[in-house]
Amino acid sequence: MMSDDTGFTHLALQVCDLEKSVDFYHRYAGMQVIHQRAPGIAEAQKVAWLSDLTRPFALVLVQSDNSNDTPLGPFGHIGVACGSRKEIDEKVAIARREGVLRRDAQQSEIPVGYWAFFADPDGNTLELSFGQQIGLAIIRARKSPSVVNR
């Protein structure tokens, strides 16, 4: 059986409270649950796959009482592109009130754009950005794989 499900498909994180984490990624990154189950892994309790439905990629959250996983961060992060600077500024205001703002929004040079860091319930870092050029770099690489900007 052939599968169209190839390439970079997911990032998995261990979490302490699946519902809190699902709520965080829904509110801050616009993700929704696309699959949920009780897993077959002994130490895990629940699993949820989340997606923003823009591409075939999922954030996999695995709840476990034996969370000996290290958080992603402070610099290592999950990056999610937003539709505007205003959207990021609104999320920054919410995060400031909720005490989860890790790094305030700032404008960086091309290709980085406008971005901010947030802390999820397990201490992982989420970056929201506007104007990053990752999608454009991928399109250029598809058209001419031998030419890569360094």
C-alpha positions in Angstrom: 0.0 0.0 0.0 1.4 3.4 -1.0 1.1 6.4 1.3 1.0 10.1 0.6 2.0 10.6 4.3 5.7 11.1 3.7 8.3 13.7 4.9 8.3 15.7 8.2 5.0 14.7 9.8 5.0 15.5 13.5 6.7 16.7 16.6 5.9 14.9 19.8 6.0 16.3 23.4 5.3 14.7 26.7 2.9 16.7 28.8 1.6 16.5 32.4 -2.0 17.6 31.7 -3.3 16.9 28.2 -6.4 19.1 28.5 -4.4 22.2 29.6 -1.9 21.7 26.8 -4.6 21.2 24.2 -6.3 24.4 25.4 -3.0 26.3 25.3 -2.2 25.3 21.7 -5.8 25.9 20.6 -5.8 29.5 22.1 -2.3 30.5 21.1 -1.6 28.6 17.9 -5.1 28.0 16.5 -4.6 24.2 16.6 -7.4 21.6 17.0 -7.5 18.0 17.9 -7.4 15.8 14.8 -7.0 12.4 16.7 -7.2 11.4 20.3 -6.8 8.0 22.1 -5.6 6.1 25.1 -2.2 4.9 23.9 -0.5 1.5 24.1 2.6 2.9 25.7 2.7 1.8 29.4 3.6 5.1 31.0 1.4 7.2 28.8 -2.2 8.0 29.7 -3.7 9.9 26.8 -2.6 11.1 23.4 -3.8 13.9 21.2 -2.7 15.0 17.7 -3.2 18.7 17.0 -3.0 20.6 13.7 -3.8 24.0 12.4 -5.0 22.2 9.2 -2.7 24.3 7.0 -0.4 21.4 6.1 0.1 17.7 6.8 1.9 18.2 10.1 0.8 17.5 13.7 1.9 18.3 17.2 1.6 15.1 19.2 0.9 15.5 22.9 1.4 12.5 25.1 0.2 12.8 28.7 2.3 10.9 31.3 2.8 10.9 35.0 6.4 9.9 34.5 7.4 13.1 32.8 11.2 12.9 32.7 11.3 14.6 29.3 13.1 17.9 29.1 11.1 20.9 27.9 11.8 22.4 24.5 13.5 25.7 25.2 14.4 28.3 26.3 15.5 28.8 22.8 14.5 25.5 21.2 10.9 26.1 20.1 7.8 25.2 18.1 7.3 27.9 15.4 3.8 28.9 14.2 3.3 31.6 11.6 0.4 34.1 12.2 -1.6 36.2 9.7 -0.6 39.6 11.1 1.5 41.5 13.6 -1.8 42.4 15.3 -2.6 38.8 15.9 0.8 38.3 17.7 0.3 41.5 19.7 -3.1 40.3 20.9 -1.6 36.9 22.0 1.2 38.8 23.7 -1.3 40.8 25.7 -3.1 37.6 26.8 0.1 35.9 27.6 1.3 38.8 29.7 -1.9 38.6 31.7 -1.6 34.8 32.1 2.1 34.9 33.0 3.2 32.8 30.0 5.0 35.4 27.9 8.6 34.2 27.6 9.9 36.9 25.3 8.1 40.1 24.1 7.4 40.6 20.5 10.2 42.1 18.4 11.0 42.8 14.8 14.1 41.1 13.4 15.8 41.4 10.1 14.7 39.4 7.0 14.1 36.4 7.0 13.1 36.2 10.7 10.3 38.9 10.8 8.1 39.8 13.8 8.1 37.2 16.6 7.4 36.4 20.3 8.0 33.5 22.6 5.5 31.9 24.9 5.7 29.1 27.6 3.3 26.3 27.3 2.0 24.5 30.5 5.0 22.1 30.5 7.7 24.8 29.9 8.1 24.2 26.2 8.6 27.3 24.1 6.1 28.3 21.4 7.1 31.0 18.9 4.5 33.0 17.0 5.8 34.9 14.0 4.7 37.1 11.1 6.8 37.6 8.0 9.2 34.8 8.3 10.2 33.4 5.0 10.3 29.7 5.6 7.5 29.0 3.1 9.3 31.1 0.5 12.6 29.3 1.1 10.9 26.0 0.6 9.3 27.1 -2.7 12.7 28.3 -3.9 14.3 25.1 -2.9 11.6 23.0 -4.7 12.2 25.1 -7.9 15.9 24.9 -7.7 17.2 22.4 -5.1 20.9 23.1 -6.0 20.5 26.8 -5.1 20.2 27.4 -1.4 20.6 30.8 0.4 23.2 30.5 3.1 
